[in-house]
Amino acid sequence: MLSTWSILALGFTLGLKHALDADHLAAVTAIASERKGVLRASLVGALWGAGHTVALLAAGVAVIVLHLEISARVAAGLEFAVALAVRTLAALFTLGLGLLMAYELGRGHGLRL
């Protein structure tokens, strides 16, 4: 049987892997790059992480305290919602990049990527 510490270590490791996924890095980078200075950009990243932590902690505590079980159907629905959000963000990014390229071409600057 797994000890409490090994379960916590596994959760931390999986959370760290999740936090370093491309979608998270792209989102934090996009938001932080709009801030001037390393301190402000770091604060954005820290607040992003804190927001994720609070949301997951609240959900986890609710599941444990209320003895809830997440059905496979609900889990699949949540996964679909996340996939839809990621695809929407990717589409908006692609659209924005296309508009930026069209703008630069219209100004006669050519493509400088």
Buried (B, 14 or more C-beta within 10 A) or exposed (E): EEEEEEEEEEEEEEBEEEBEEEEBEBBBEEBBEEBEEEEEBEEBBEEBBEEBEEEEEEEEEEEEEEEEEEEEEEEEEEEEEEEEEBEEBEEEEEEEEEEEBEEBEEEEEEEEE
